Each structure stands twice: as C-alpha cells, then as structure tokens.
Amino acid sequence: MGPAHPRLVLLAAVALLFAGLLPQALGRGKDAPPANPLVAGVCSKTPFPDVCTSTAGRHASKYKVIDNLAVLNMQVEAFSKRVAQARKHVAKSARTIPPAQSQALTFCDTMYMNTQDTIGAAQRAITFKDTGTAKIMLQLAVQDFESCDRPFIQANAPNPMGKFDKELNQMANNCMTLANMV
C-alpha cells in the first residue's frame, strides 16, 4: 500500500481518539489522558509499545514536532525519571528490611546513581545525534540496574526493586530501539 498507508493509520488513530476508544485500544484506563497518536505510532515499533506510549507520551506536549528523535528524547526522559523514582523507593525500602537486604539496597542505590549518570551521557549524545554513543550508554545503564539483582540472589533474598528493574529494562530496550530508528 504505498504512501497512503501511514495516513490511513494516522486517520484511524485520530478517529479512535475522537471516539474516546484509543486509550482502551492501548490498554489504558478511562481516566488516563488520551495518548498522542503520533507518539503511539512511533512507539508501536518498539518491543514494549504500551510502556513507550504511556511513559514517553506524557512528555509529548513539550515537542512541536513528534518524530522518532522526539519520541527517543521523551522515552529517555521518562527512563531518567523512573530511575529517580527507583532511588526514592530504595531509600523508603531500606528502612523496613533486615540489615543484609539493606546492604544490598545500598548497592542498588549506587547502581541506580550510575544509571542516572549514563542516561545523562546518552541524552548529551542524542543532542548531537550520536546514536552510537547513546546506544552504548543505554546498554551500560541496563548493566548498572541489572546488577542490583546480584546481591539479593547471593543472599537468597527477594529483591524489593524487582518491579522497578523490570520496568527499567523495558524502557531501556525501547530507548535502544528508538535510537536505531533515528
């Protein structure tokens, strides 16, 4: 179907949006703000499109043009904010768990801090459209927060950061895919 195909998809998304069905089609609740159809279109090409749409989409109003680069910037910004939330959760969790797990959480906090640094480096690389460096930095970020599991596995203890690590992994994979699309 040549050049008309993207227009049909956009037209269908706009029709669903106006009919109030797009949030349900994207698996979002009635109370969630409607997803930007352009963001949703770019996010549909990522490994976790619902995560991309719901996290990156929150930043769409900051961009005049919604393209692959803009959605990459949105997803990286959302990724950065989620890492900050993970660090806050570490501080909260550390007060309620046994000392051995608390020590493991301290290690996680260090890894999340490293992740924030590498995300910052990725953001700077994206500014210069250096997607090679951005991808390397994003891969390093994944290695950092995935390291959080190690001390819990060694202690045979549950990781209170497991949910965060799963979400961060999905967001990082989306970021790397989006970087390949720029």
Secondary structure as the mmCIF struct_conf table of DSSP 4:
data_model
#
loop_
_struct_conf.conf_type_id
_struct_conf.id
_struct_conf.beg_label_comp_id
_struct_conf.beg_label_asym_id
_struct_conf.beg_label_seq_id
_struct_conf.end_label_comp_id
_struct_conf.end_label_asym_id
_struct_conf.end_label_seq_id
TURN_TY1_P TURN_TY1_P1 GLY A 2 PRO A 3
HELX_RH_AL_P HELX_RH_AL_P1 ALA A 4 PHE A 18
TURN_TY1_P TURN_TY1_P2 ALA A 19 GLY A 20
HELX_RH_AL_P HELX_RH_AL_P2 LEU A 22 ALA A 25
TURN_TY1_P TURN_TY1_P3 LEU A 26 GLY A 27
TURN_TY1_P TURN_TY1_P4 LYS A 30 ASP A 31
BEND BEND1 ALA A 32 ALA A 32
HELX_LH_PP_P HELX_LH_PP_P1 PRO A 33 ASN A 36
HELX_RH_AL_P HELX_RH_AL_P3 PRO A 37 CYS A 43
TURN_TY1_P TURN_TY1_P5 SER A 44 LYS A 45
BEND BEND2 THR A 46 PHE A 48
HELX_RH_AL_P HELX_RH_AL_P4 PRO A 49 ALA A 56
HELX_RH_3T_P HELX_RH_3T_P1 GLY A 57 LYS A 62
BEND BEND3 LYS A 64 VAL A 65
BEND BEND4 ASP A 67 ASP A 67
HELX_RH_AL_P HELX_RH_AL_P5 ASN A 68 ALA A 94
TURN_TY1_P TURN_TY1_P6 ARG A 95 ARG A 95
BEND BEND5 THR A 96 ILE A 97
HELX_RH_AL_P HELX_RH_AL_P6 PRO A 99 THR A 127
TURN_TY1_P TURN_TY1_P7 PHE A 128 LYS A 129
HELX_RH_AL_P HELX_RH_AL_P7 THR A 131 GLU A 146
TURN_TY1_P TURN_TY1_P8 SER A 147 CYS A 148
HELX_RH_AL_P HELX_RH_AL_P8 ASP A 149 GLN A 154
TURN_TY1_P TURN_TY1_P9 ALA A 155 ASN A 156
TURN_TY1_P TURN_TY1_P10 PRO A 160 MET A 161
HELX_RH_AL_P HELX_RH_AL_P9 GLY A 162 MET A 181
#
